[in-house]
Amino acid sequence: MDLNALLRDIVTKNPGLSDIHFKVGRSPLLRINGVLSESAYGKASKELTMGMAKMILPAKLYETFEKGAAVDTSYAIEGFCRF
């Protein structure tokens, strides 16, 4: 999975995007101009969601996420944007 390519695609195709929410079994939720709506990117599998989390979360926060708790974090693509 190329997380950076996915995020770049989502951002460039959705002007006004401020937040992206990933949850197993749902399409990514996008907040565009203050309105949260389901995207057309398809449902996120557990494997995809866990893989993304493992790529971007520090070990301690990943452990919390792995136990089923919600976590809030940020991620940056250098020279492009911060999430």
N, C-alpha and C positions, 0 to 999 in steps of 0.2 A: 504494500500500500504506500502510495506517495502522498503523505498528509499535506505537504506544502502545495502540491499540485491541486489537491481537492480544495483546500482553503483559498488558493488564488482563484480558482474557477468560481467558487461561491461568491467571493468578494467582487470580482469583476462583472459578474452577471446580475448583481443585486445592488444598484446604487442606493445609498441611504442606509445600508446595513450597519448596525451597531453591535449586535450580539448573535452568536450561534450557539444553540443548545443541542447537545447530542445525548440521546437516551436509547438504550437497547429496545428494539422492536418498533421504533418510530423513525420517521424521516426527520432529518435535522430541522429544528425550529429556528426561524430567522426573525430577528427583530429589525424591521425596516421602517424608518420614520416613526418609531415608537409603537408599531403594531407587530405583534408576535403571530407568525403564521407558519404552517407546515410547508416545507419545501418539496420540490419534485425530485429529490436526489435518491429516493428509495429508502427503505427501512434499514437502520443500522443493526447489524448482527452483534451478538455478544463478542465474537472474536474481533470484529472491526473496532468496536468501542474500547475493549480492553487493550487492543494493540495501540490505539491512539493515546489512551491514557498512559500506558507504559512509556511511550515515546516522549511525552511532554511533562509528566509529573515527577517531582523529586520522590525518591524511594519512600520516605515516611508518608507522604500524601497519597502515594499509590497504594500503600498498605491500607489506609483508611478507605479509599475508593473500592479496593478489592473486597472489603468487608460489607459493601453495599451502601455505604454512606455517600451522600452527595458531596462533591468538592467543587470549589471555585478556584480557578487559576488563570494565568495569562500565558500567552505564547507569542513569540515574535518570529516573523520571517524577515531577516535582515534586508533592508533596502525596499521592503514592500509595505508591511503593516504589522501592527501588534493586535493580538486578540486577547 
